[in-house]
Amino acid sequence: MAKAARKHHVIIGASAAGLSALEAIREVDKACAITVLCKERGPLYSRVGLTHFLDGTVRVPGMNMRDPDYAKQMNATILTGVAAVQVDPKARTVKLSNRKTLKYDTLLVASGSSAVVLPIPGVNLRGVYPCITRQDAINIDKAIPGARQTAVIGAGLIGIQAVDCLAKRKKTVAVIEMMPHVMPAMVDVTGAKLFEEILREQGHAVHTGVRAVEILGRDGRVAGVKLDNGKVVPCQLLVMAAGVRPNLEFLEGTRIQKKQGLLVDARQQTSIPGIYAAGDVAETTDMLSGQRVVIAIWPEALNQGRIAGLNMAGVKVKYEGSMAMNVTSVLGLPIASLGLWEVTDTKEYQIHTELNAAKRTYRKLVFQGGKLVGAVLVGPNVNAESGILHNFIRTRQAFTVTPSQLAAGPISWGCILRDNKFAGAISRPAAPGA
């Protein structure tokens, strides 16, 4: 009997989702061929590490997330500096930027996202940088010493982390956000005020509800940002954090279904059999609301990549659904937002809040049918509580304390876990024999 042909799995993208899929496939199948495409040159790195580099905690090697011999360890081919140019689902091929073509049995699209470039004059001036790749971070790092004034367009997660890094490098920052308050996708107006206050107290400027209409230059270098209210914000370094878009250009001409991202089923498979998607490019189902969403965060990319990889290797497992979670710290003030914290329907949801402006603490907890489905936490206990709350939301655990007790805080999380007989760990699908 002839041996079955060795399968070839191709993964487009070498960040969280792509490498998680690679490792899941290799757990199941030790013999198959795996090729990973990474359009950036250099060692594999973590985008989570960019902020640690920019604030001076680590240097360039500190951003790396795998050993130099990782490809050998995984018995995989990792092509750095090589991008996917065109996918042909019928022929099951991927054309590459090096003019070669790969045949695949299964394909994972985990190509991540790129920074949105605002369509305004001056975006190509020196000193104007996005903050999404390692090279972006290196460019910003080199520009910091020569900048007397800095500015950040966009006060979402990437933008506010850039603000925090610049502040730690002893730079004053002007924050420019088109929404009514900073961090609009992470916190409501009540919580945002705490951060805006601390920014202003430490000498930073906050411009909300305004748009940048032009980037002004002098001798080819950024000199300021003109806003739609007529004000000019002077700066010699400008970080563009106005959003991201999924990298899907190589799928143009295919019939793969997409909206905000590629539509996937519970096994992370797209509308075309044999093609999977995970991470920033995948539109999954929100496990709490049931709506289709793209949740571009590191933990979900890891989970989705693993589910995709196992299914590519023939292990039929399902993804439980996505859940929003963001945790960060701005000028020493921690914040976490989880699940359905943005809801306003008080008939369907029970919303409990507790604000202590003097101590800069804020808690917003959202319940549905007695179970926690969303939360915003601001203050010193965030790091201790956010992980536990995340697990309670994700596993739909009912609390033994009342919602008002939770909102008021602080409470003994150990007692809650003990009373619920719940260890707080989320299990993930294991490979056969694991």
Phi, psi and omega in degrees: 000133182288145178291143176293142180297142179290128181289150177237115177257131178246133180240120178265105181121132184235042175250212189304307184293315183296314181287328175297320178293316178305312183292325178292317178300315184291333174299323186271317187234110182278346189253341186294161175269136179228128175239129179246130179258128178232111186289341177272147177274161176097180181297154176294135185224166180257128176294335175298331181283351182300318182292325178293328176289314184292329180274001175091004181291319180229163173261188187306313180298337180292347177276344183295142183241003176218155179293157179301330181261025182302316181300320179293318178301321183270359183051049183230159174261119178246114182261105178269149183073017181234125182249155171283135181253319182205134176255134175244097184298327182292315179276349185056056179227157174232120173278138185250163180291344176269013177074009175266167179230134178252137170269144178225154169267316171229152183228134173247126173265107179225048191276001173070203185225163177238159180290140173285129177260119182296138180277064181230156179298143172097001185292342182263008177294150174296142181093002176251117186222142165285180180218069184224343178239169177300318180295324175302313182297320178296318178298316180296316181302318180292330183276340186301312184301327184270003183258119175285321181232143180232159178216154177229124175266115181106120182245039170279200184298311181296315182295315183290330175290324175296319177302314181299318180296316180296321178296321178293338176268017174068033177251142171277144188232139170257122181262127182240117184224128183284338178280168185294341179211166181288158178050051185296337179267005183238335188206152178279179186297326180296312179291324182297326180300325179298319181286322178295323178296314183291327176297312182293321179300327182267014171093008180266155180259142180236118178244107180245158181070024181226158178240147172281131181247342179198141173258120185270146182228165174215120181057039176082004181238149181299138178234345180175175179233126176268131182260164183287354174265007178094346180288152174242126179259111181287141176195152174248359174216128181232123176261124180265113180228052186269016179123175180228162176225145181291144179274098185227015185301327184288355177259003178301137180093348176270167180260019180296134185280134179210152172232257172292324177216190178286127180288126180235157176268191184292345178259012180069017178271140179279188180290348177253117181306137179092350177247124182245164178216148180204153177087213186300338184269351189261132174259109184253192178253129175293123186292342182262316184265339184080001181276157177281131185214157165249115179246098189270072177231155186303310182300320179292324177298318178298313181296313181295319179299318180296315179299315179299314182299317179297318179292323176299327181274001176100002178267115186275099177232157183244147176277133184286349181115159183271158175213129181293137175203123176227131178226128177203185178219136180237116180052041176086359180254110183285152177214145173220140172229136189223140170061220187269057183285343186274352186297151181234353183285102184281352174281321182275327185236151175253117187249123182238129181231154177213118182241132170234092185297325182295320180269358182055053174235145180208135178227129174230119181239133183245125181243151174222117181060034178084000180245142181290130178234353180195156181200148166233129179234130174229129178134182189293339183269005186303309185299325181286327188265330190297320180295320180292316179297321178303315180293322178294320178294313186294327183260003177058039178287139174272136181277154176265003175244164183280155177305322181293327176294319179295317182294322182290313180051173349282155178228170181273105179293331177299320179293322179298313181296320179295314183292330179271356181051049186229126185279344177088005181261141176262121180283153176234154183302134180258151176288152179305135178085356181285000000 
